[in-house]
Amino acid sequence: MKVVELKYSKSKIDKAGEILKKVGFKTADTDDALDILSNWRAFHAMPLDIFAKVLKNRVKKISQKKIS
């Protein structure tokens, strides 16, 4: 999996979230907010994937112990 750099500050990410929560029509601000959100999601994809795999393996081990 490709390592992604977080390009935006926490305050910009929070502002993007506020923009996206508003109900209304699409503007240049919403396009920018979606770009920021996409970067944030990509940045967190690898750690979440690793966590999910570790959790799945641990559940599998626990299930096998209970069956045995």
CHARMM internal coordinates of N, CA and C (Angstrom, degrees):
IC EDIT
DIST 1 N 1 CA 1.4454
DIST 1 CA 1 C 1.5283
ANGL 1 N 1 CA 1 C 108.71
DIST 1 C 2 N 1.2915
ANGL 1 CA 1 C 2 N 116.82
DIHE 1 N 1 CA 1 C 2 N 138.23
DIST 2 N 2 CA 1.4561
ANGL 1 C 2 N 2 CA 123.45
DIHE 1 CA 1 C 2 N 2 CA -177.64
DIST 2 CA 2 C 1.5324
ANGL 2 N 2 CA 2 C 110.92
DIHE 1 C 2 N 2 CA 2 C -74.41
DIST 2 C 3 N 1.3393
ANGL 2 CA 2 C 3 N 115.93
DIHE 2 N 2 CA 2 C 3 N 136.06
DIST 3 N 3 CA 1.4600
ANGL 2 C 3 N 3 CA 120.74
DIHE 2 CA 2 C 3 N 3 CA 177.08
DIST 3 CA 3 C 1.5254
ANGL 3 N 3 CA 3 C 108.39
DIHE 2 C 3 N 3 CA 3 C -80.35
DIST 3 C 4 N 1.3200
ANGL 3 CA 3 C 4 N 115.89
DIHE 3 N 3 CA 3 C 4 N 130.30
DIST 4 N 4 CA 1.4627
ANGL 3 C 4 N 4 CA 122.27
DIHE 3 CA 3 C 4 N 4 CA -177.55
DIST 4 CA 4 C 1.5198
ANGL 4 N 4 CA 4 C 108.60
DIHE 3 C 4 N 4 CA 4 C -112.73
DIST 4 C 5 N 1.3117
ANGL 4 CA 4 C 5 N 116.14
DIHE 4 N 4 CA 4 C 5 N 137.00
DIST 5 N 5 CA 1.4611
ANGL 4 C 5 N 5 CA 121.76
DIHE 4 CA 4 C 5 N 5 CA 177.92
DIST 5 CA 5 C 1.5284
ANGL 5 N 5 CA 5 C 109.29
DIHE 4 C 5 N 5 CA 5 C -89.71
DIST 5 C 6 N 1.3292
ANGL 5 CA 5 C 6 N 116.13
DIHE 5 N 5 CA 5 C 6 N 136.83
DIST 6 N 6 CA 1.4591
ANGL 5 C 6 N 6 CA 120.80
DIHE 5 CA 5 C 6 N 6 CA 176.00
DIST 6 CA 6 C 1.5276
ANGL 6 N 6 CA 6 C 107.39
DIHE 5 C 6 N 6 CA 6 C -76.69
DIST 6 C 7 N 1.3219
ANGL 6 CA 6 C 7 N 116.60
DIHE 6 N 6 CA 6 C 7 N 118.27
DIST 7 N 7 CA 1.4636
ANGL 6 C 7 N 7 CA 121.81
DIHE 6 CA 6 C 7 N 7 CA -172.49
DIST 7 CA 7 C 1.5243
ANGL 7 N 7 CA 7 C 113.81
DIHE 6 C 7 N 7 CA 7 C -93.46
DIST 7 C 8 N 1.3287
ANGL 7 CA 7 C 8 N 117.92
DIHE 7 N 7 CA 7 C 8 N -10.21
DIST 8 N 8 CA 1.4571
ANGL 7 C 8 N 8 CA 120.07
DIHE 7 CA 7 C 8 N 8 CA -171.22
DIST 8 CA 8 C 1.5222
ANGL 8 N 8 CA 8 C 110.98
DIHE 7 C 8 N 8 CA 8 C -126.32
DIST 8 C 9 N 1.3196
ANGL 8 CA 8 C 9 N 115.86
DIHE 8 N 8 CA 8 C 9 N 152.20
DIST 9 N 9 CA 1.4687
ANGL 8 C 9 N 9 CA 121.27
DIHE 8 CA 8 C 9 N 9 CA 178.32
DIST 9 CA 9 C 1.5269
ANGL 9 N 9 CA 9 C 109.60
DIHE 8 C 9 N 9 CA 9 C -76.23
DIST 9 C 10 N 1.3282
ANGL 9 CA 9 C 10 N 114.87
DIHE 9 N 9 CA 9 C 10 N 163.64
DIST 10 N 10 CA 1.4645
ANGL 9 C 10 N 10 CA 120.05
DIHE 9 CA 9 C 10 N 10 CA 178.91
DIST 10 CA 10 C 1.5265
ANGL 10 N 10 CA 10 C 110.71
DIHE 9 C 10 N 10 CA 10 C -59.76
DIST 10 C 11 N 1.3181
ANGL 10 CA 10 C 11 N 117.13
DIHE 10 N 10 CA 10 C 11 N -38.70
DIST 11 N 11 CA 1.4676
ANGL 10 C 11 N 11 CA 119.04
DIHE 10 CA 10 C 11 N 11 CA -179.15
DIST 11 CA 11 C 1.5345
ANGL 11 N 11 CA 11 C 111.34
DIHE 10 C 11 N 11 CA 11 C -66.12
DIST 11 C 12 N 1.3363
ANGL 11 CA 11 C 12 N 117.52
DIHE 11 N 11 CA 11 C 12 N -37.90
DIST 12 N 12 CA 1.4704
ANGL 11 C 12 N 12 CA 119.57
DIHE 11 CA 11 C 12 N 12 CA 177.28
DIST 12 CA 12 C 1.5238
ANGL 12 N 12 CA 12 C 110.93
DIHE 11 C 12 N 12 CA 12 C -67.67
DIST 12 C 13 N 1.3327
ANGL 12 CA 12 C 13 N 116.10
DIHE 12 N 12 CA 12 C 13 N -37.05
DIST 13 N 13 CA 1.4608
ANGL 12 C 13 N 13 CA 120.13
DIHE 12 CA 12 C 13 N 13 CA 178.49
DIST 13 CA 13 C 1.5307
ANGL 13 N 13 CA 13 C 109.75
DIHE 12 C 13 N 13 CA 13 C -65.93
DIST 13 C 14 N 1.3351
ANGL 13 CA 13 C 14 N 116.59
DIHE 13 N 13 CA 13 C 14 N -42.87
DIST 14 N 14 CA 1.4643
ANGL 13 C 14 N 14 CA 120.45
DIHE 13 CA 13 C 14 N 14 CA 177.86
DIST 14 CA 14 C 1.5286
ANGL 14 N 14 CA 14 C 111.34
DIHE 13 C 14 N 14 CA 14 C -62.68
DIST 14 C 15 N 1.3353
ANGL 14 CA 14 C 15 N 116.81
DIHE 14 N 14 CA 14 C 15 N -41.93
DIST 15 N 15 CA 1.4696
ANGL 14 C 15 N 15 CA 120.69
DIHE 14 CA 14 C 15 N 15 CA 178.78
DIST 15 CA 15 C 1.5276
ANGL 15 N 15 CA 15 C 110.74
DIHE 14 C 15 N 15 CA 15 C -63.45
DIST 15 C 16 N 1.3373
ANGL 15 CA 15 C 16 N 115.78
DIHE 15 N 15 CA 15 C 16 N -39.62
DIST 16 N 16 CA 1.4682
ANGL 15 C 16 N 16 CA 119.65
DIHE 15 CA 15 C 16 N 16 CA 178.26
DIST 16 CA 16 C 1.5237
ANGL 16 N 16 CA 16 C 109.97
DIHE 15 C 16 N 16 CA 16 C -62.03
DIST 16 C 17 N 1.3337
ANGL 16 CA 16 C 17 N 116.60
DIHE 16 N 16 CA 16 C 17 N -40.44
DIST 17 N 17 CA 1.4583
ANGL 16 C 17 N 17 CA 120.35
DIHE 16 CA 16 C 17 N 17 CA 177.71
DIST 17 CA 17 C 1.5227
ANGL 17 N 17 CA 17 C 112.18
DIHE 16 C 17 N 17 CA 17 C -62.00
DIST 17 C 18 N 1.3170
ANGL 17 CA 17 C 18 N 115.76
DIHE 17 N 17 CA 17 C 18 N -41.19
DIST 18 N 18 CA 1.4708
ANGL 17 C 18 N 18 CA 119.67
DIHE 17 CA 17 C 18 N 18 CA 178.07
DIST 18 CA 18 C 1.5296
ANGL 18 N 18 CA 18 C 110.95
DIHE 17 C 18 N 18 CA 18 C -63.88
DIST 18 C 19 N 1.3056
ANGL 18 CA 18 C 19 N 117.46
DIHE 18 N 18 CA 18 C 19 N -41.20
DIST 19 N 19 CA 1.4687
ANGL 18 C 19 N 19 CA 121.55
DIHE 18 CA 18 C 19 N 19 CA 178.71
DIST 19 CA 19 C 1.5285
ANGL 19 N 19 CA 19 C 109.94
DIHE 18 C 19 N 19 CA 19 C -62.13
DIST 19 C 20 N 1.3307
ANGL 19 CA 19 C 20 N 116.02
DIHE 19 N 19 CA 19 C 20 N -43.58
DIST 20 N 20 CA 1.4634
ANGL 19 C 20 N 20 CA 119.85
DIHE 19 CA 19 C 20 N 20 CA -177.24
DIST 20 CA 20 C 1.5261
ANGL 20 N 20 CA 20 C 113.04
DIHE 19 C 20 N 20 CA 20 C -72.39
DIST 20 C 21 N 1.3260
ANGL 20 CA 20 C 21 N 117.36
DIHE 20 N 20 CA 20 C 21 N -22.69
DIST 21 N 21 CA 1.4743
ANGL 20 C 21 N 21 CA 120.04
DIHE 20 CA 20 C 21 N 21 CA 177.47
DIST 21 CA 21 C 1.5189
ANGL 21 N 21 CA 21 C 112.10
DIHE 20 C 21 N 21 CA 21 C -73.01
DIST 21 C 22 N 1.3213
ANGL 21 CA 21 C 22 N 116.60
DIHE 21 N 21 CA 21 C 22 N -25.36
DIST 22 N 22 CA 1.4628
ANGL 21 C 22 N 22 CA 120.01
DIHE 21 CA 21 C 22 N 22 CA -178.09
DIST 22 CA 22 C 1.5184
ANGL 22 N 22 CA 22 C 110.24
DIHE 21 C 22 N 22 CA 22 C -68.70
DIST 22 C 23 N 1.3101
ANGL 22 CA 22 C 23 N 115.41
DIHE 22 N 22 CA 22 C 23 N 138.31
DIST 23 N 23 CA 1.4652
ANGL 22 C 23 N 23 CA 121.04
DIHE 22 CA 22 C 23 N 23 CA 177.26
DIST 23 CA 23 C 1.5190
ANGL 23 N 23 CA 23 C 107.28
DIHE 22 C 23 N 23 CA 23 C -90.16
DIST 23 C 24 N 1.3027
ANGL 23 CA 23 C 24 N 115.47
DIHE 23 N 23 CA 23 C 24 N 131.36
DIST 24 N 24 CA 1.4592
ANGL 23 C 24 N 24 CA 118.18
DIHE 23 CA 23 C 24 N 24 CA -179.97
DIST 24 CA 24 C 1.5086
ANGL 24 N 24 CA 24 C 110.89
DIHE 23 C 24 N 24 CA 24 C 165.41
DIST 24 C 25 N 1.2987
ANGL 24 CA 24 C 25 N 114.36
DIHE 24 N 24 CA 24 C 25 N -161.41
DIST 25 N 25 CA 1.4545
ANGL 24 C 25 N 25 CA 119.62
DIHE 24 CA 24 C 25 N 25 CA -175.95
DIST 25 CA 25 C 1.5239
ANGL 25 N 25 CA 25 C 110.98
DIHE 24 C 25 N 25 CA 25 C -89.52
DIST 25 C 26 N 1.3184
ANGL 25 CA 25 C 26 N 115.19
DIHE 25 N 25 CA 25 C 26 N 163.29
DIST 26 N 26 CA 1.4598
ANGL 25 C 26 N 26 CA 122.05
DIHE 25 CA 25 C 26 N 26 CA -177.46
DIST 26 CA 26 C 1.5221
ANGL 26 N 26 CA 26 C 110.02
DIHE 25 C 26 N 26 CA 26 C -77.55
DIST 26 C 27 N 1.3307
ANGL 26 CA 26 C 27 N 115.03
DIHE 26 N 26 CA 26 C 27 N 133.13
DIST 27 N 27 CA 1.4667
ANGL 26 C 27 N 27 CA 120.81
DIHE 26 CA 26 C 27 N 27 CA 178.96
DIST 27 CA 27 C 1.5229
ANGL 27 N 27 CA 27 C 108.95
DIHE 26 C 27 N 27 CA 27 C -131.72
DIST 27 C 28 N 1.3217
ANGL 27 CA 27 C 28 N 115.87
DIHE 27 N 27 CA 27 C 28 N 178.99
DIST 28 N 28 CA 1.4607
ANGL 27 C 28 N 28 CA 120.49
DIHE 27 CA 27 C 28 N 28 CA 175.60
DIST 28 CA 28 C 1.5286
ANGL 28 N 28 CA 28 C 109.85
DIHE 27 C 28 N 28 CA 28 C -62.55
DIST 28 C 29 N 1.3476
ANGL 28 CA 28 C 29 N 115.98
DIHE 28 N 28 CA 28 C 29 N -33.88
DIST 29 N 29 CA 1.4671
ANGL 28 C 29 N 29 CA 119.84
DIHE 28 CA 28 C 29 N 29 CA 177.81
DIST 29 CA 29 C 1.5223
ANGL 29 N 29 CA 29 C 111.35
DIHE 28 C 29 N 29 CA 29 C -62.39
DIST 29 C 30 N 1.3253
ANGL 29 CA 29 C 30 N 117.34
DIHE 29 N 29 CA 29 C 30 N -39.98
DIST 30 N 30 CA 1.4642
ANGL 29 C 30 N 30 CA 119.06
DIHE 29 CA 29 C 30 N 30 CA -179.82
DIST 30 CA 30 C 1.5239
ANGL 30 N 30 CA 30 C 110.91
DIHE 29 C 30 N 30 CA 30 C -69.92
DIST 30 C 31 N 1.3210
ANGL 30 CA 30 C 31 N 117.33
DIHE 30 N 30 CA 30 C 31 N -33.93
DIST 31 N 31 CA 1.4671
ANGL 30 C 31 N 31 CA 119.89
DIHE 30 CA 30 C 31 N 31 CA 176.16
DIST 31 CA 31 C 1.5248
ANGL 31 N 31 CA 31 C 110.36
DIHE 30 C 31 N 31 CA 31 C -63.69
DIST 31 C 32 N 1.3275
ANGL 31 CA 31 C 32 N 116.85
DIHE 31 N 31 CA 31 C 32 N -44.90
DIST 32 N 32 CA 1.4642
ANGL 31 C 32 N 32 CA 120.89
DIHE 31 CA 31 C 32 N 32 CA 177.76
DIST 32 CA 32 C 1.5262
ANGL 32 N 32 CA 32 C 110.62
DIHE 31 C 32 N 32 CA 32 C -63.42
DIST 32 C 33 N 1.3225
ANGL 32 CA 32 C 33 N 116.85
DIHE 32 N 32 CA 32 C 33 N -41.49
DIST 33 N 33 CA 1.4651
ANGL 32 C 33 N 33 CA 121.20
DIHE 32 CA 32 C 33 N 33 CA 179.87
DIST 33 CA 33 C 1.5260
ANGL 33 N 33 CA 33 C 110.81
DIHE 32 C 33 N 33 CA 33 C -63.42
DIST 33 C 34 N 1.3177
ANGL 33 CA 33 C 34 N 117.25
DIHE 33 N 33 CA 33 C 34 N -38.18
DIST 34 N 34 CA 1.4656
ANGL 33 C 34 N 34 CA 120.71
DIHE 33 CA 33 C 34 N 34 CA 178.09
DIST 34 CA 34 C 1.5266
ANGL 34 N 34 CA 34 C 111.03
DIHE 33 C 34 N 34 CA 34 C -67.19
DIST 34 C 35 N 1.3245
ANGL 34 CA 34 C 35 N 117.39
DIHE 34 N 34 CA 34 C 35 N -36.86
DIST 35 N 35 CA 1.4681
ANGL 34 C 35 N 35 CA 120.66
DIHE 34 CA 34 C 35 N 35 CA 175.98
DIST 35 CA 35 C 1.5262
ANGL 35 N 35 CA 35 C 110.41
DIHE 34 C 35 N 35 CA 35 C -63.15
DIST 35 C 36 N 1.3343
ANGL 35 CA 35 C 36 N 116.28
DIHE 35 N 35 CA 35 C 36 N -43.03
DIST 36 N 36 CA 1.4626
ANGL 35 C 36 N 36 CA 120.96
DIHE 35 CA 35 C 36 N 36 CA 178.84
DIST 36 CA 36 C 1.5226
ANGL 36 N 36 CA 36 C 110.30
DIHE 35 C 36 N 36 CA 36 C -63.60
DIST 36 C 37 N 1.3345
ANGL 36 CA 36 C 37 N 117.05
DIHE 36 N 36 CA 36 C 37 N -44.41
DIST 37 N 37 CA 1.4572
ANGL 36 C 37 N 37 CA 121.72
DIHE 36 CA 36 C 37 N 37 CA 178.58
DIST 37 CA 37 C 1.5281
ANGL 37 N 37 CA 37 C 111.23
DIHE 36 C 37 N 37 CA 37 C -62.27
DIST 37 C 38 N 1.3064
ANGL 37 CA 37 C 38 N 117.22
DIHE 37 N 37 CA 37 C 38 N -41.70
DIST 38 N 38 CA 1.4719
ANGL 37 C 38 N 38 CA 120.74
DIHE 37 CA 37 C 38 N 38 CA 178.93
DIST 38 CA 38 C 1.5194
ANGL 38 N 38 CA 38 C 111.16
DIHE 37 C 38 N 38 CA 38 C -61.73
DIST 38 C 39 N 1.3236
ANGL 38 CA 38 C 39 N 117.29
DIHE 38 N 38 CA 38 C 39 N -40.86
DIST 39 N 39 CA 1.4613
ANGL 38 C 39 N 39 CA 121.04
DIHE 38 CA 38 C 39 N 39 CA 178.00
DIST 39 CA 39 C 1.5258
ANGL 39 N 39 CA 39 C 110.43
DIHE 38 C 39 N 39 CA 39 C -64.68
DIST 39 C 40 N 1.3362
ANGL 39 CA 39 C 40 N 117.18
DIHE 39 N 39 CA 39 C 40 N -42.26
DIST 40 N 40 CA 1.4620
ANGL 39 C 40 N 40 CA 121.34
DIHE 39 CA 39 C 40 N 40 CA -179.92
DIST 40 CA 40 C 1.5284
ANGL 40 N 40 CA 40 C 110.26
DIHE 39 C 40 N 40 CA 40 C -62.66
DIST 40 C 41 N 1.3291
ANGL 40 CA 40 C 41 N 116.29
DIHE 40 N 40 CA 40 C 41 N -43.84
DIST 41 N 41 CA 1.4709
ANGL 40 C 41 N 41 CA 120.40
DIHE 40 CA 40 C 41 N 41 CA 179.31
DIST 41 CA 41 C 1.5256
ANGL 41 N 41 CA 41 C 111.24
DIHE 40 C 41 N 41 CA 41 C -63.77
DIST 41 C 42 N 1.3234
ANGL 41 CA 41 C 42 N 116.89
DIHE 41 N 41 CA 41 C 42 N -43.66
DIST 42 N 42 CA 1.4622
ANGL 41 C 42 N 42 CA 120.51
DIHE 41 CA 41 C 42 N 42 CA 179.95
DIST 42 CA 42 C 1.5286
ANGL 42 N 42 CA 42 C 110.92
DIHE 41 C 42 N 42 CA 42 C -63.83
DIST 42 C 43 N 1.3272
ANGL 42 CA 42 C 43 N 116.76
DIHE 42 N 42 CA 42 C 43 N -38.56
DIST 43 N 43 CA 1.4587
ANGL 42 C 43 N 43 CA 121.60
DIHE 42 CA 42 C 43 N 43 CA 179.40
DIST 43 CA 43 C 1.5249
ANGL 43 N 43 CA 43 C 111.49
DIHE 42 C 43 N 43 CA 43 C -62.56
DIST 43 C 44 N 1.3292
ANGL 43 CA 43 C 44 N 117.12
DIHE 43 N 43 CA 43 C 44 N -36.09
DIST 44 N 44 CA 1.4574
ANGL 43 C 44 N 44 CA 121.46
DIHE 43 CA 43 C 44 N 44 CA -177.44
DIST 44 CA 44 C 1.5311
ANGL 44 N 44 CA 44 C 113.85
DIHE 43 C 44 N 44 CA 44 C -92.94
DIST 44 C 45 N 1.3030
ANGL 44 CA 44 C 45 N 118.79
DIHE 44 N 44 CA 44 C 45 N -3.91
DIST 45 N 45 CA 1.4634
ANGL 44 C 45 N 45 CA 121.66
DIHE 44 CA 44 C 45 N 45 CA -176.04
DIST 45 CA 45 C 1.5255
ANGL 45 N 45 CA 45 C 112.42
DIHE 44 C 45 N 45 CA 45 C -63.54
DIST 45 C 46 N 1.3289
ANGL 45 CA 45 C 46 N 117.63
DIHE 45 N 45 CA 45 C 46 N -45.47
DIST 46 N 46 CA 1.4616
ANGL 45 C 46 N 46 CA 120.09
DIHE 45 CA 45 C 46 N 46 CA -177.07
DIST 46 CA 46 C 1.5348
ANGL 46 N 46 CA 46 C 111.95
DIHE 45 C 46 N 46 CA 46 C -65.51
DIST 46 C 47 N 1.3434
ANGL 46 CA 46 C 47 N 119.80
DIHE 46 N 46 CA 46 C 47 N -49.20
DIST 47 N 47 CA 1.4704
ANGL 46 C 47 N 47 CA 117.54
DIHE 46 CA 46 C 47 N 47 CA 178.22
DIST 47 CA 47 C 1.5304
ANGL 47 N 47 CA 47 C 113.31
DIHE 46 C 47 N 47 CA 47 C -61.10
DIST 47 C 48 N 1.3153
ANGL 47 CA 47 C 48 N 117.52
DIHE 47 N 47 CA 47 C 48 N -37.81
DIST 48 N 48 CA 1.4640
ANGL 47 C 48 N 48 CA 120.10
DIHE 47 CA 47 C 48 N 48 CA 178.54
DIST 48 CA 48 C 1.5235
ANGL 48 N 48 CA 48 C 111.39
DIHE 47 C 48 N 48 CA 48 C -66.47
DIST 48 C 49 N 1.3219
ANGL 48 CA 48 C 49 N 117.02
DIHE 48 N 48 CA 48 C 49 N -38.36
DIST 49 N 49 CA 1.4620
ANGL 48 C 49 N 49 CA 121.39
DIHE 48 CA 48 C 49 N 49 CA 178.40
DIST 49 CA 49 C 1.5306
ANGL 49 N 49 CA 49 C 110.39
DIHE 48 C 49 N 49 CA 49 C -65.24
DIST 49 C 50 N 1.3202
ANGL 49 CA 49 C 50 N 116.91
DIHE 49 N 49 CA 49 C 50 N -44.14
DIST 50 N 50 CA 1.4655
ANGL 49 C 50 N 50 CA 120.93
DIHE 49 CA 49 C 50 N 50 CA 178.60
DIST 50 CA 50 C 1.5286
ANGL 50 N 50 CA 50 C 110.11
DIHE 49 C 50 N 50 CA 50 C -62.14
DIST 50 C 51 N 1.3285
ANGL 50 CA 50 C 51 N 116.62
DIHE 50 N 50 CA 50 C 51 N -45.80
DIST 51 N 51 CA 1.4645
ANGL 50 C 51 N 51 CA 120.87
DIHE 50 CA 50 C 51 N 51 CA 179.18
DIST 51 CA 51 C 1.5244
ANGL 51 N 51 CA 51 C 110.75
DIHE 50 C 51 N 51 CA 51 C -59.26
DIST 51 C 52 N 1.3246
ANGL 51 CA 51 C 52 N 116.92
DIHE 51 N 51 CA 51 C 52 N -44.55
DIST 52 N 52 CA 1.4688
ANGL 51 C 52 N 52 CA 120.91
DIHE 51 CA 51 C 52 N 52 CA -179.42
DIST 52 CA 52 C 1.5287
ANGL 52 N 52 CA 52 C 111.01
DIHE 51 C 52 N 52 CA 52 C -62.14
DIST 52 C 53 N 1.3297
ANGL 52 CA 52 C 53 N 117.13
DIHE 52 N 52 CA 52 C 53 N -41.22
DIST 53 N 53 CA 1.4731
ANGL 52 C 53 N 53 CA 120.14
DIHE 52 CA 52 C 53 N 53 CA 179.62
DIST 53 CA 53 C 1.5196
ANGL 53 N 53 CA 53 C 111.50
DIHE 52 C 53 N 53 CA 53 C -65.98
DIST 53 C 54 N 1.3321
ANGL 53 CA 53 C 54 N 117.31
DIHE 53 N 53 CA 53 C 54 N -43.50
DIST 54 N 54 CA 1.4654
ANGL 53 C 54 N 54 CA 120.98
DIHE 53 CA 53 C 54 N 54 CA 178.28
DIST 54 CA 54 C 1.5219
ANGL 54 N 54 CA 54 C 110.22
DIHE 53 C 54 N 54 CA 54 C -62.22
DIST 54 C 55 N 1.3181
ANGL 54 CA 54 C 55 N 116.58
DIHE 54 N 54 CA 54 C 55 N -45.50
DIST 55 N 55 CA 1.4591
ANGL 54 C 55 N 55 CA 120.77
DIHE 54 CA 54 C 55 N 55 CA 179.65
DIST 55 CA 55 C 1.5265
ANGL 55 N 55 CA 55 C 111.33
DIHE 54 C 55 N 55 CA 55 C -61.53
DIST 55 C 56 N 1.3191
ANGL 55 CA 55 C 56 N 116.85
DIHE 55 N 55 CA 55 C 56 N -42.58
DIST 56 N 56 CA 1.4676
ANGL 55 C 56 N 56 CA 121.21
DIHE 55 CA 55 C 56 N 56 CA 179.62
DIST 56 CA 56 C 1.5286
ANGL 56 N 56 CA 56 C 110.50
DIHE 55 C 56 N 56 CA 56 C -61.86
DIST 56 C 57 N 1.3365
ANGL 56 CA 56 C 57 N 117.24
DIHE 56 N 56 CA 56 C 57 N -43.20
DIST 57 N 57 CA 1.4634
ANGL 56 C 57 N 57 CA 120.73
DIHE 56 CA 56 C 57 N 57 CA 179.39
DIST 57 CA 57 C 1.5271
ANGL 57 N 57 CA 57 C 111.51
DIHE 56 C 57 N 57 CA 57 C -64.93
DIST 57 C 58 N 1.3234
ANGL 57 CA 57 C 58 N 117.26
DIHE 57 N 57 CA 57 C 58 N -39.94
DIST 58 N 58 CA 1.4644
ANGL 57 C 58 N 58 CA 120.22
DIHE 57 CA 57 C 58 N 58 CA 179.23
DIST 58 CA 58 C 1.5291
ANGL 58 N 58 CA 58 C 111.48
DIHE 57 C 58 N 58 CA 58 C -66.52
DIST 58 C 59 N 1.3143
ANGL 58 CA 58 C 59 N 116.60
DIHE 58 N 58 CA 58 C 59 N -39.94
DIST 59 N 59 CA 1.4639
ANGL 58 C 59 N 59 CA 120.47
DIHE 58 CA 58 C 59 N 59 CA 177.43
DIST 59 CA 59 C 1.5239
ANGL 59 N 59 CA 59 C 109.58
DIHE 58 C 59 N 59 CA 59 C -63.55
DIST 59 C 60 N 1.3225
ANGL 59 CA 59 C 60 N 116.32
DIHE 59 N 59 CA 59 C 60 N -41.59
DIST 60 N 60 CA 1.4638
ANGL 59 C 60 N 60 CA 120.65
DIHE 59 CA 59 C 60 N 60 CA 179.42
DIST 60 CA 60 C 1.5279
ANGL 60 N 60 CA 60 C 110.66
DIHE 59 C 60 N 60 CA 60 C -61.54
DIST 60 C 61 N 1.3416
ANGL 60 CA 60 C 61 N 117.38
DIHE 60 N 60 CA 60 C 61 N -42.51
DIST 61 N 61 CA 1.4754
ANGL 60 C 61 N 61 CA 120.88
DIHE 60 CA 60 C 61 N 61 CA 178.86
DIST 61 CA 61 C 1.5295
ANGL 61 N 61 CA 61 C 111.35
DIHE 60 C 61 N 61 CA 61 C -63.86
DIST 61 C 62 N 1.3245
ANGL 61 CA 61 C 62 N 116.53
DIHE 61 N 61 CA 61 C 62 N -42.75
DIST 62 N 62 CA 1.4613
ANGL 61 C 62 N 62 CA 121.01
DIHE 61 CA 61 C 62 N 62 CA 179.77
DIST 62 CA 62 C 1.5280
ANGL 62 N 62 CA 62 C 110.13
DIHE 61 C 62 N 62 CA 62 C -63.94
DIST 62 C 63 N 1.3413
ANGL 62 CA 62 C 63 N 115.88
DIHE 62 N 62 CA 62 C 63 N -42.58
DIST 63 N 63 CA 1.4683
ANGL 62 C 63 N 63 CA 120.07
DIHE 62 CA 62 C 63 N 63 CA 179.82
DIST 63 CA 63 C 1.5292
ANGL 63 N 63 CA 63 C 111.25
DIHE 62 C 63 N 63 CA 63 C -63.01
DIST 63 C 64 N 1.3194
ANGL 63 CA 63 C 64 N 116.42
DIHE 63 N 63 CA 63 C 64 N -39.98
DIST 64 N 64 CA 1.4656
ANGL 63 C 64 N 64 CA 120.13
DIHE 63 CA 63 C 64 N 64 CA -179.91
DIST 64 CA 64 C 1.5212
ANGL 64 N 64 CA 64 C 110.75
DIHE 63 C 64 N 64 CA 64 C -67.21
DIST 64 C 65 N 1.3306
ANGL 64 CA 64 C 65 N 118.30
DIHE 64 N 64 CA 64 C 65 N -36.41
DIST 65 N 65 CA 1.4601
ANGL 64 C 65 N 65 CA 121.14
DIHE 64 CA 64 C 65 N 65 CA 178.86
DIST 65 CA 65 C 1.5195
ANGL 65 N 65 CA 65 C 110.84
DIHE 64 C 65 N 65 CA 65 C -65.52
DIST 65 C 66 N 1.3309
ANGL 65 CA 65 C 66 N 117.59
DIHE 65 N 65 CA 65 C 66 N -38.36
DIST 66 N 66 CA 1.4637
ANGL 65 C 66 N 66 CA 121.05
DIHE 65 CA 65 C 66 N 66 CA -179.08
DIST 66 CA 66 C 1.5169
ANGL 66 N 66 CA 66 C 111.36
DIHE 65 C 66 N 66 CA 66 C -71.47
DIST 66 C 67 N 1.3225
ANGL 66 CA 66 C 67 N 117.62
DIHE 66 N 66 CA 66 C 67 N -31.16
DIST 67 N 67 CA 1.4705
ANGL 66 C 67 N 67 CA 121.58
DIHE 66 CA 66 C 67 N 67 CA 179.46
DIST 67 CA 67 C 1.5278
ANGL 67 N 67 CA 67 C 110.35
DIHE 66 C 67 N 67 CA 67 C -73.37
DIST 67 C 68 N 1.3223
ANGL 67 CA 67 C 68 N 116.90
DIHE 67 N 67 CA 67 C 68 N -37.52
DIST 68 N 68 CA 1.4827
ANGL 67 C 68 N 68 CA 121.18
DIHE 67 CA 67 C 68 N 68 CA -176.48
DIST 68 CA 68 C 1.4929
ANGL 68 N 68 CA 68 C 113.51
DIHE 67 C 68 N 68 CA 68 C -68.28
END
COOR INIT
IC SEED 1 N 1 CA 1 C
IC BUILD
